[in-house]
Amino acid sequence: MKVNVSGRHVTVRPEWEDYANEKAERLGKYFSGIQHVDFVVDANAKAHRCEMTVVLGQGARLLGKAEAEEMRVAIDQAETKIEKQMRRFHAKLKAHRDRTRIADDVPQKEDTNEETYEQVIQEMLEEDAG
């Protein structure tokens, strides 16, 4: 998994980058098909912002934004939002797999009202004989 940390109007501190890498690695337990994670951090006098984008192997893109007084808190909040989205995405994939598996396992119900070819021939022979 590739992790990219960049700053908007601010220089990224090494501790922010280390913390973001640590948080990105934790996401692997929710979904193994993560291609890359991008962090964009922004800091001003009032608040710190973090935008976290996760690109999954199925083409899905998850986005979590957070704002807090400290950068670590903003990164934590963004990661929490991404975790929630990943759990929902994983559940959606699992439900889809289960539906298709159930549809394949259910035997098709035969229509008992229709006669088979043999039954029709037998009735015709009985009519001719009788």
C-alpha positions in Angstrom: 0.0 0.0 0.0 1.3 3.4 -1.0 0.9 6.3 1.5 1.3 9.9 0.4 1.2 12.8 2.9 1.1 16.3 1.5 0.5 19.8 2.9 -1.7 22.6 1.6 -0.2 26.0 2.6 1.9 24.3 5.3 5.0 22.2 5.4 4.3 18.6 6.6 6.1 17.9 9.9 7.8 14.5 10.2 5.6 13.5 13.2 2.4 14.2 11.2 3.8 12.0 8.4 4.7 9.2 10.8 1.3 9.4 12.5 -0.5 9.3 9.2 1.5 6.3 8.0 0.7 4.5 11.2 -3.0 5.2 10.8 -3.0 4.1 7.1 -1.4 0.8 8.1 -4.3 0.1 10.5 -6.8 0.3 7.6 -5.3 -3.0 6.2 -7.3 -5.0 8.8 -10.6 -3.8 7.4 -9.9 -4.3 3.7 -6.9 -6.0 2.0 -7.4 -4.4 -1.4 -6.2 -0.9 -0.6 -4.1 0.5 -3.5 -3.0 3.8 -1.9 -3.9 6.3 0.8 -3.5 10.1 0.4 -3.4 12.6 3.2 -3.7 16.3 2.6 -3.1 18.4 5.7 -3.8 22.0 6.2 -3.1 24.2 9.2 -4.0 27.8 10.1 -4.3 29.8 13.3 -7.8 28.5 14.1 -7.8 24.8 13.2 -6.0 21.9 11.5 -7.7 20.0 8.7 -7.0 16.6 7.3 -8.5 15.0 4.1 -7.9 11.3 3.8 -8.5 9.6 0.5 -8.4 5.8 0.2 -8.4 4.1 -3.2 -9.5 0.5 -3.2 -8.8 -2.2 -5.8 -12.4 -2.3 -7.0 -12.2 1.3 -8.2 -13.9 2.6 -5.1 -12.7 5.9 -3.6 -13.4 6.7 0.0 -13.0 10.2 1.5 -12.8 11.4 5.1 -12.5 15.0 6.1 -11.9 16.3 9.6 -11.1 19.5 11.4 -9.7 19.9 14.9 -7.5 22.0 17.1 -4.6 19.5 16.8 -3.4 17.7 13.7 -3.3 14.3 15.4 -7.0 14.6 16.4 -7.9 15.6 12.9 -6.1 12.6 11.5 -7.8 10.3 14.0 -11.2 11.7 13.1 -10.6 11.3 9.3 -9.5 7.7 9.9 -12.6 7.0 11.9 -14.8 8.2 9.1 -12.9 6.1 6.6 -13.1 3.0 8.8 -16.9 3.4 8.9 -17.1 3.7 5.1 -14.8 0.7 4.7 -17.0 -1.4 7.0 -20.1 -0.4 5.0 -18.4 -1.1 1.7 -17.1 -4.5 2.9 -20.6 -5.4 4.2 -22.1 -4.4 0.8 -19.7 -6.7 -1.0 -20.3 -9.5 1.4 -24.1 -9.2 1.0 -23.8 -9.2 -2.7 -21.7 -12.4 -2.6 -24.2 -14.0 -0.3 -27.2 -13.2 -2.5 -25.7 -14.7 -5.5 -24.6 -17.8 -3.6 -28.1 -18.3 -2.2 -29.7 -17.9 -5.6 -27.4 -20.6 -7.0 -28.1 -23.0 -4.1 -31.9 -22.8 -4.2 -33.3 -25.6 -6.3 -35.7 -24.5 -9.0 -39.3 -25.3 -8.2 -40.9 -27.5 -10.9 -44.4 -26.6 -12.1 -46.4 -29.7 -11.2 -49.4 -28.7 -13.4 -47.6 -29.5 -16.6 -47.6 -33.0 -17.9 -44.4 -34.7 -19.1 -44.0 -36.0 -22.6 -44.4 -39.6 -21.4 -47.7 -38.8 -19.6 -49.2 -37.1 -22.7 -48.2 -40.2 -24.9 -49.6 -42.6 -22.3 -53.0 -40.6 -22.3 -53.1 -40.7 -26.1 -52.5 -44.4 -26.2 -55.2 -45.0 -23.5 -57.7 -42.9 -25.6 -57.0 -44.8 -28.7 -57.4 -48.1 -26.9 -60.6 -47.2 -25.2 
